[in-house]
Amino acid sequence: MYIENGRDLFRGILILISAALAWWVDLTAGLALAVFVGVMILQSVWTDWCPIDLVLRPMGLKKKLESKK
């Protein structure tokens, strides 16, 4: 698995958690988490860095370009 796949997996999990949170617990908190995830996705498009990289890199995941060298 590459770091890009790990990012997508984590983003998907957070979106599902935010939907469950909005449905069963509190709409405001669920929407706030969804907005946060959306902002982080937009930020990672321009910078090619996401905060989850701080967790995924030590786990041994590499970028696709790094692994082909």
Secondary structure as UniProt FT lines:
FT   HELIX           3..24
FT   HELIX           27..47
FT   TURN            51..52
FT   HELIX           53..56
FT   TURN            57..60
FT   HELIX           64..67
//
